[in-house]
Amino acid sequence: MTETAPNPVDRRLSVAPMMDWTDRHCRSLLRLIAPRTLLYTEMVTTGAVLHGDRDRLLGFDAAEHPVACQLGGSNPDDLAKAARIVEQWGYCEVNLNVGCPSDRVQSGLFGACLMADPPLVADCISAMREAVSIPVTIKHRIGIDDRDSYDHLAQFVEIVAATGCTGFAVHARKAILSGLNPKENREIPPLHYETVYRLKADFPDLEIVINGGIQTSADVAAHLEKVDGVMIGRAAYATPFVLAAMEKIVFGDGNPDSGHGVVRKFLPYIDAHLARGGSLNHITRHMVNLFAGKPGARAWRRYLSENAYRPGADRTIVEQALALVPEDTEAAQAG
């Protein structure tokens, strides 16, 4: 287990929980680029936490802090038990997923479909809050299917906030639970940032974090004039160094390292993973976009993709790929 991080949690800038993306390797890499940004795990179901391999599911390095864990579930008792375990593992926050629209999640009666049952969500949040001392927050959409009016959203937030929960991360799209897959649900329903701004105006005592389609440091600055925090999704994965520019906007400083510097600092982490029996491609799949928009990015990406999966692949593959990228004397690329 990992040493507990100090609270309170600064949520002005965070990276969203993203399935198959924000695992411990991704988070460790992003931490080298963005030292202060709040990072989230992939969603972990209560069943997995209660009955699965906790070291694989919840293990993380203390250097990842601040890091929060997102849970998926709809049974208050199970969520309370899982939240208690999350706290014991040292996370600084536990977040309830009420935004994922996938069929698998719906069949388990959790994720975005829970927006249709605000009292159940409130019961879940209450149980989690009673079980732990770390903050309990929620991530949700602005609506689902035909329950997409502002009145529906405000009622949902009001009912959940009555539990004492004050942290709401709001994806500024509704979810369409029938007819769209998760990828389409991240792209087709239009973004309605004004809805989230209105939510903050109507609930000024709540901490409202906006999520959805945010790409640049200029976007971050604009949103922070209206809400309390900004949660970055795919942009953090597709163009990781944008986080450094965002940190400069939010915190007044940024990471001075170039891409080469970050890779060199990451090599000991790669060595440690391989020493534990891990495979290089478990890590390099998160590194392929590191030089996005830079000279040599294509050669870097191709070399890693073609060689990291080979038996016995080690840090040498990364070093050889890095040699294909011109050394950049500037720090992080602009956002």
FITI-598824 format. One record per residue (C-alpha): x, y, z. Coordinates in steps of 0.5 Angstrom, whole numbers, padded with zeros to 4 digits, always signed. Each point is the difference from the previous one (the first is absolute). Layout:
# residues N
XYZ
...
# end
This chain:
# residues 335
+0000+0000+0000
+0002+0007-0001
+0001+0006+0005
-0006+0004+0000
+0000+0007-0003
-0002+0006+0003
-0006+0004-0001
-0004+0004-0002
+0000-0002-0007
+0002+0006-0005
-0005-0002-0006
+0001+0006-0004
+0004-0004-0005
-0001-0008-0001
+0000-0005-0005
-0006-0004-0001
-0001-0008+0002
+0001-0003-0007
-0001-0007-0001
+0006-0004-0003
+0004+0006+0001
+0001+0003+0007
+0003-0006+0003
+0006+0001+0004
+0005+0000-0005
-0003+0006-0004
-0001+0004+0007
+0007-0001+0001
+0002+0003-0006
-0005+0006+0000
+0003+0001+0007
+0007+0002-0003
-0004+0005-0004
-0005+0003+0004
+0003-0001+0008
-0007+0003+0003
-0005-0002-0005
-0005-0005+0004
+0000-0006-0004
-0006-0006+0001
+0000-0007-0001
-0004-0004-0005
-0006-0002+0002
+0000-0006+0005
-0006-0003+0001
-0002-0002+0007
+0000-0007-0001
+0007+0000-0003
+0002+0004+0007
-0003-0005+0004
+0001-0007-0003
+0006+0002-0005
+0008+0001+0000
+0000+0006+0004
+0008+0001-0001
-0002+0000-0008
-0006+0004+0001
+0002+0005+0005
+0007+0000+0001
+0004+0007-0002
+0006+0003+0001
+0001+0006+0006
+0003+0004-0006
-0007+0000-0003
-0003+0005+0005
-0005+0003+0000
-0004-0006-0003
-0007-0001+0001
-0004-0007-0001
-0006+0000-0004
-0005-0006+0002
-0006-0003-0004
-0006-0003+0003
-0007+0001+0003
-0001-0004+0006
+0001+0005+0006
+0003-0006+0005
+0005-0002-0006
+0002+0007-0001
+0001+0002+0007
+0005-0007+0001
+0004+0002-0007
+0001+0007+0002
+0003-0002+0007
+0005-0004-0004
+0001+0005-0004
+0002+0005+0006
+0004-0006+0003
+0004+0000-0007
+0002+0007+0001
-0004+0004-0005
-0002+0007+0001
-0007+0000-0002
-0005-0005-0002
-0005+0002-0006
-0006-0004-0002
-0001-0001-0008
-0007+0003-0002
+0002+0001-0007
+0002-0006-0004
-0005-0002-0005
+0003-0007-0002
-0005-0006-0001
+0004-0004+0005
+0000+0006+0005
-0008+0000-0001
-0001-0007+0001
+0004+0001+0006
-0005+0005+0002
+0005+0006+0001
+0003+0005-0004
-0004+0005-0003
-0006-0004+0000
+0000+0002+0008
-0002+0007-0002
-0007-0002-0001
+0000-0002+0008
+0002+0006+0004
-0002-0003+0006
+0004-0006-0001
+0006+0004-0002
-0001+0004+0007
+0000-0007+0004
+0006-0002-0004
+0004+0007+0002
-0003+0000+0007
+0003-0007+0001
+0007+0001-0002
+0000+0007+0004
-0002-0004+0006
+0006-0005-0001
+0006+0004-0002
+0003+0007+0002
+0003+0001-0006
-0004+0005-0005
-0006-0004-0004
-0002+0003-0007
-0004-0001-0006
+0001+0000-0007
-0006+0000-0005
-0003+0003-0006
-0005+0006-0001
-0005-0005-0002
-0002-0007-0003
-0005-0001-0006
-0006+0004+0001
+0002+0002+0007
+0004+0005-0002
-0003+0007+0002
+0003+0004+0005
-0005-0001+0005
+0001-0007+0000
+0008+0001+0001
-0001+0005+0005
-0005-0004+0004
+0005-0006+0000
+0006+0005+0002
-0005+0002+0006
-0002-0007+0002
+0008-0002+0000
+0002+0006+0003
-0005-0001+0006
+0005-0006+0002
+0005+0005+0002
+0004-0001-0007
+0003+0006-0002
+0005-0002-0006
-0004-0001-0007
+0004-0001-0006
-0005+0001-0006
+0001-0003-0007
-0003+0006-0004
-0004-0005-0005
-0006-0005+0001
+0001-0007-0001
-0005-0004-0005
+0000-0007+0003
-0003-0003-0006
+0003+0000-0006
+0006+0003+0001
+0007-0003+0002
+0004+0003+0005
+0005+0003-0005
-0006+0003-0003
-0003+0003+0006
+0007+0004+0001
-0001+0003-0007
-0007+0000-0002
-0004+0003+0005
+0001+0008+0000
+0004+0003+0005
-0004+0005+0005
+0005+0004+0004
-0005+0005+0002
-0004-0005+0003
+0006-0002+0005
+0001+0008+0001
-0007+0001+0002
+0000-0006+0005
+0006+0003+0003
-0004+0007+0000
-0006-0004+0004
+0004-0004+0004
+0006+0005+0002
+0002-0004+0007
+0001-0006-0005
+0007-0002-0003
-0002+0000-0007
+0006-0003-0005
-0002+0000-0007
+0002-0006-0005
-0001-0001-0008
+0004+0002-0006
+0005+0005+0004
+0007+0000-0004
+0004+0006+0001
+0003+0004+0006
-0005+0006-0003
-0006-0004+0001
+0002-0002+0007
+0001+0008+0002
-0007+0001-0003
-0003-0005+0003
+0003+0002+0007
-0004+0006+0000
-0006-0003+0000
+0001-0007+0004
+0005-0002+0006
+0004-0005-0004
+0001-0003-0007
+0001-0008-0001
+0004-0002-0007
-0002-0006-0003
+0003-0002-0007
+0004+0006-0001
+0004-0003+0006
+0002-0006-0004
+0000+0002-0007
+0005+0006+0002
+0002-0001+0007
+0005+0006+0000
-0006+0005+0000
-0001-0002+0007
+0006+0004+0001
-0002+0006-0003
-0007-0001+0004
+0004+0000+0006
+0003+0006-0001
-0007+0004-0001
-0003-0003+0006
+0006-0001+0005
+0005+0006-0003
+0005-0005-0001
+0002-0006-0005
+0004-0006-0001
+0007+0003-0003
+0002-0007-0003
+0000-0002-0008
-0003-0006-0002
+0007-0003+0000
+0001+0002+0007
-0007-0003+0002
+0002-0007-0003
+0007+0000+0003
-0003+0001+0007
-0005-0005-0002
+0005-0006-0002
+0001-0002+0008
-0008-0001+0000
+0001-0004-0006
+0005-0004+0003
-0003-0002+0006
-0007-0002-0004
+0005-0005-0004
+0003-0002+0006
-0007-0002+0003
-0001-0005-0006
-0004+0006-0004
+0000+0001-0007
+0003+0006-0003
-0006+0001-0005
-0004+0001+0006
+0003+0006+0001
+0002+0003-0007
-0007+0000-0002
-0001+0006+0004
+0006+0003-0002
-0001+0000-0008
-0003+0007+0000
+0005+0003+0005
+0003+0004-0006
-0007+0002-0004
+0001+0006-0004
+0008+0000+0000
+0005-0002-0005
+0001-0008+0000
-0006-0001+0003
-0002-0005-0005
+0007-0004+0000
-0001+0000+0008
-0007-0003+0000
+0002-0005-0006
+0006-0003+0003
-0003-0001+0007
-0007-0003-0003
+0005-0005-0004
+0005-0002+0005
-0003+0001+0007
-0004-0007+0000
+0006-0004-0002
+0002-0005+0005
+0006+0002+0004
-0002+0008-0002
+0003+0004+0006
+0002+0008+0001
+0005-0001-0006
-0006+0000-0005
-0002+0007+0003
+0007+0003+0000
+0000-0002-0008
-0007+0003-0001
+0002+0006+0004
+0007+0001-0005
-0005+0001-0006
-0003+0006+0003
+0004+0007+0000
+0002+0002+0007
-0005+0006+0001
+0004+0006+0005
-0007+0003+0001
-0004-0003+0006
-0007-0002-0001
-0004+0001-0006
-0005+0006+0000
-0007-0002+0001
# end
